[in-house]
Amino acid sequence: LDDAIHLSSQQASDLLFAVSQAVSDAGAVAWGIKYDLDSVRPFTAINQLFFGSLAPDWQGDDLAQSDDREGWNPYQLRRNYTPPFPDIVSGHSAFSGSSAVVLRGRLGGNYYPKQSAPFRSRFSGEKGFDGIEGNGNEERVLQWDYFSEQSEEAGFSRMLGGIHMASGN
């Protein structure tokens, strides 16, 4: 299956410009909405709503609390699971969604089968995304058939990681 897209230099340049503009516009709109809505992220919401109670997370039941190094934890490395800006809308969803729309429109379709290079997953059901090489290093390959699939997965991954609420996607 030859799934390569053959473009002239001018067509490639036009496509690159269109995608770049879409991503730039999506970022401006997304961050405007983020600060207009000023929505809470999962880590903060769960630890505040259930403060002082046991809240189930991937490690079992943890005491919900205000210490940002303890309490309820999403499946994400501790150093980066709560970005310092509001939840809604997901930047990953905005950037990948706008790119997918431009690519579908400019290339005349949504079908674009791709797969990632093999990589070692840093996920462990026991320790979450801890970055430790000995934990859950199964080799993975991601596969998609459509631009829209790739786009949706980029946003959905942020919800699974506990970075966004479902409404952010």
C-alpha positions as a Markdown table, in Angstrom:
| # | Residue | x | y | z |
|---|---|---|---|---|
| 1 | Leu | 0.0 | 0.0 | 0.0 |
| 2 | Asp | 1.5 | 3.3 | -1.1 |
| 3 | Asp | 0.0 | 5.8 | 1.2 |
| 4 | Ala | 2.5 | 8.6 | 0.5 |
| 5 | Ile | 1.1 | 11.9 | -0.6 |
| 6 | His | 3.0 | 13.4 | -3.5 |
| 7 | Leu | 3.1 | 17.2 | -3.6 |
| 8 | Ser | 5.0 | 19.7 | -5.6 |
| 9 | Ser | 7.2 | 22.1 | -3.6 |
| 10 | Gln | 4.5 | 24.8 | -4.1 |
| 11 | Gln | 1.7 | 22.5 | -2.9 |
| 12 | Ala | 3.7 | 21.4 | 0.1 |
| 13 | Ser | 4.5 | 25.0 | 1.0 |
| 14 | Asp | 0.9 | 26.0 | 0.6 |
| 15 | Leu | -0.2 | 23.1 | 2.8 |
| 16 | Leu | 2.4 | 23.9 | 5.5 |
| 17 | Phe | 1.3 | 27.5 | 5.6 |
| 18 | Ala | -2.4 | 26.5 | 5.8 |
| 19 | Val | -1.8 | 24.1 | 8.7 |
| 20 | Ser | 0.5 | 26.6 | 10.5 |
| 21 | Gln | -2.2 | 29.3 | 10.2 |
| 22 | Ala | -4.9 | 26.9 | 11.5 |
| 23 | Val | -2.8 | 25.8 | 14.4 |
| 24 | Ser | -1.9 | 29.5 | 15.3 |
| 25 | Asp | -5.5 | 30.5 | 15.1 |
| 26 | Ala | -6.6 | 27.5 | 17.1 |
| 27 | Gly | -4.1 | 28.4 | 19.9 |
| 28 | Ala | -5.3 | 32.0 | 20.1 |
| 29 | Val | -8.9 | 30.9 | 20.3 |
| 30 | Ala | -8.3 | 28.1 | 22.7 |
| 31 | Trp | -6.3 | 30.2 | 25.1 |
| 32 | Gly | -8.9 | 33.0 | 24.9 |
| 33 | Ile | -11.6 | 30.5 | 25.8 |
| 34 | Lys | -9.4 | 29.0 | 28.6 |
| 35 | Tyr | -9.1 | 32.3 | 30.4 |
| 36 | Asp | -12.7 | 33.4 | 29.6 |
| 37 | Leu | -14.1 | 30.2 | 31.2 |
| 38 | Asp | -11.3 | 29.8 | 33.8 |
| 39 | Ser | -12.2 | 26.1 | 34.3 |
| 40 | Val | -10.6 | 23.8 | 36.8 |
| 41 | Arg | -8.4 | 20.8 | 36.0 |
| 42 | Pro | -9.1 | 17.3 | 37.3 |
| 43 | Phe | -6.3 | 17.3 | 39.9 |
| 44 | Thr | -7.6 | 20.4 | 41.5 |
| 45 | Ala | -11.3 | 19.6 | 41.2 |
| 46 | Ile | -11.0 | 16.1 | 42.8 |
| 47 | Asn | -8.7 | 17.1 | 45.6 |
| 48 | Gln | -10.9 | 20.1 | 46.5 |
| 49 | Leu | -14.3 | 18.5 | 46.1 |
| 50 | Phe | -13.3 | 15.4 | 48.1 |
| 51 | Phe | -10.9 | 17.2 | 50.5 |
| 52 | Gly | -10.2 | 15.1 | 53.5 |
| 53 | Ser | -11.9 | 12.0 | 52.0 |
| 54 | Leu | -10.5 | 8.9 | 50.3 |
| 55 | Ala | -10.7 | 9.3 | 46.6 |
| 56 | Pro | -10.0 | 6.3 | 44.3 |
| 57 | Asp | -7.2 | 6.7 | 41.8 |
| 58 | Trp | -4.8 | 4.4 | 40.0 |
| 59 | Gln | -2.8 | 3.7 | 43.1 |
| 60 | Gly | -5.9 | 2.8 | 45.2 |
| 61 | Asp | -7.6 | 5.1 | 47.6 |
| 62 | Asp | -5.7 | 8.3 | 48.4 |
| 63 | Leu | -6.6 | 11.1 | 50.8 |
| 64 | Ala | -7.8 | 14.1 | 48.8 |
| 65 | Gln | -5.8 | 17.1 | 50.0 |
| 66 | Ser | -4.3 | 20.4 | 49.0 |
| 67 | Asp | -0.7 | 19.3 | 48.8 |
| 68 | Asp | 0.2 | 19.3 | 45.1 |
| 69 | Arg | 2.6 | 16.4 | 45.6 |
| 70 | Glu | 0.1 | 14.1 | 47.4 |
| 71 | Gly | -3.6 | 13.3 | 47.2 |
| 72 | Trp | -5.5 | 12.1 | 44.2 |
| 73 | Asn | -3.2 | 11.5 | 41.2 |
| 74 | Pro | -3.9 | 11.1 | 37.5 |
| 75 | Tyr | -2.0 | 8.7 | 35.2 |
| 76 | Gln | 0.8 | 11.1 | 34.5 |
| 77 | Leu | 4.2 | 12.0 | 35.7 |
| 78 | Arg | 4.1 | 14.1 | 38.8 |
| 79 | Arg | 6.2 | 16.9 | 37.4 |
| 80 | Asn | 3.8 | 17.8 | 34.6 |
| 81 | Tyr | 0.2 | 16.7 | 35.2 |
| 82 | Thr | -1.3 | 20.0 | 36.1 |
| 83 | Pro | -0.4 | 22.8 | 33.6 |
| 84 | Pro | -0.5 | 26.3 | 35.0 |
| 85 | Phe | -3.5 | 27.4 | 33.0 |
| 86 | Pro | -7.3 | 26.5 | 32.8 |
| 87 | Asp | -8.7 | 23.2 | 31.5 |
| 88 | Ile | -11.2 | 24.0 | 28.8 |
| 89 | Val | -10.5 | 23.8 | 25.9 |
| 90 | Ser | -7.7 | 21.2 | 25.4 |
| 91 | Gly | -4.9 | 22.8 | 23.4 |
| 92 | His | -4.0 | 19.3 | 22.0 |
| 93 | Ser | -7.6 | 19.0 | 20.8 |
| 94 | Ala | -7.6 | 22.4 | 19.3 |
| 95 | Phe | -4.2 | 22.1 | 17.5 |
| 96 | Ser | -4.8 | 18.6 | 16.2 |
| 97 | Gly | -8.4 | 19.2 | 15.3 |
| 98 | Ser | -7.6 | 22.3 | 13.2 |
| 99 | Ser | -4.7 | 20.5 | 11.5 |
| 100 | Ala | -7.0 | 17.5 | 10.6 |
| 101 | Val | -9.6 | 19.8 | 9.1 |
| 102 | Val | -7.1 | 21.6 | 6.9 |
| 103 | Leu | -5.4 | 18.4 | 5.8 |
| 104 | Arg | -8.7 | 16.8 | 4.9 |
| 105 | Gly | -9.8 | 19.9 | 3.0 |
| 106 | Arg | -6.6 | 20.5 | 1.2 |
| 107 | Leu | -5.8 | 16.8 | 0.4 |
| 108 | Gly | -9.4 | 15.9 | -0.5 |
| 109 | Gly | -10.1 | 13.3 | 2.1 |
| 110 | Asn | -9.8 | 12.0 | 5.6 |
| 111 | Tyr | -8.2 | 8.6 | 4.8 |
| 112 | Tyr | -4.5 | 8.6 | 5.7 |
| 113 | Pro | -3.3 | 5.3 | 7.2 |
| 114 | Lys | -0.2 | 5.7 | 9.4 |
| 115 | Gln | 1.5 | 4.1 | 12.3 |
| 116 | Ser | 4.1 | 5.3 | 14.8 |
| 117 | Ala | 7.5 | 3.9 | 15.1 |
| 118 | Pro | 7.8 | 1.3 | 17.8 |
| 119 | Phe | 8.4 | 2.8 | 21.2 |
| 120 | Arg | 8.6 | 1.6 | 24.8 |
| 121 | Ser | 5.6 | 2.6 | 26.8 |
| 122 | Arg | 6.4 | 4.2 | 30.2 |
| 123 | Phe | 3.0 | 3.1 | 31.6 |
| 124 | Ser | 2.5 | 0.6 | 34.4 |
| 125 | Gly | -0.8 | -0.3 | 35.9 |
| 126 | Glu | 1.0 | -0.5 | 39.2 |
| 127 | Lys | 2.9 | 2.7 | 39.1 |
| 128 | Gly | 1.2 | 4.8 | 36.4 |
| 129 | Phe | 3.3 | 7.1 | 34.2 |
| 130 | Asp | 6.4 | 7.2 | 36.4 |
| 131 | Gly | 9.1 | 7.3 | 33.8 |
| 132 | Ile | 11.0 | 4.5 | 35.4 |
| 133 | Glu | 12.5 | 2.2 | 32.7 |
| 134 | Gly | 11.8 | -1.0 | 34.6 |
| 135 | Asn | 8.1 | -0.3 | 34.9 |
| 136 | Gly | 5.8 | -1.3 | 32.1 |
| 137 | Asn | 8.2 | -1.0 | 29.2 |
| 138 | Glu | 6.1 | -2.9 | 26.7 |
| 139 | Glu | 6.8 | -2.1 | 23.1 |
| 140 | Arg | 3.9 | -0.3 | 21.5 |
| 141 | Val | 2.9 | 0.9 | 18.0 |
| 142 | Leu | 0.1 | 3.3 | 17.5 |
| 143 | Gln | -2.0 | 3.0 | 14.3 |
| 144 | Trp | -4.6 | 5.2 | 12.6 |
| 145 | Asp | -6.5 | 5.2 | 9.3 |
| 146 | Tyr | -7.8 | 8.7 | 9.3 |
| 147 | Phe | -6.6 | 12.3 | 10.0 |
| 148 | Ser | -9.6 | 12.6 | 12.3 |
| 149 | Glu | -8.6 | 9.5 | 14.3 |
| 150 | Gln | -5.2 | 10.9 | 14.9 |
| 151 | Ser | -6.7 | 14.2 | 16.0 |
| 152 | Glu | -9.2 | 12.7 | 18.3 |
| 153 | Glu | -6.6 | 10.5 | 19.9 |
| 154 | Ala | -4.4 | 13.4 | 20.7 |
| 155 | Gly | -7.1 | 15.1 | 22.7 |
| 156 | Phe | -8.4 | 11.9 | 24.3 |
| 157 | Ser | -5.0 | 11.0 | 25.6 |
| 158 | Arg | -5.0 | 14.2 | 27.7 |
| 159 | Met | -8.3 | 13.1 | 29.3 |
| 160 | Leu | -6.9 | 9.6 | 30.0 |
| 161 | Gly | -3.8 | 11.2 | 31.6 |
| 162 | Gly | -6.0 | 13.2 | 34.0 |
| 163 | Ile | -4.9 | 16.5 | 32.4 |
| 164 | His | -8.3 | 17.5 | 31.1 |
| 165 | Met | -12.0 | 16.8 | 31.9 |
| 166 | Ala | -14.0 | 15.2 | 29.1 |
| 167 | Ser | -15.6 | 18.6 | 28.4 |
| 168 | Gly | -12.1 | 20.0 | 27.5 |
| 169 | Asn | -11.9 | 17.8 | 24.4 |
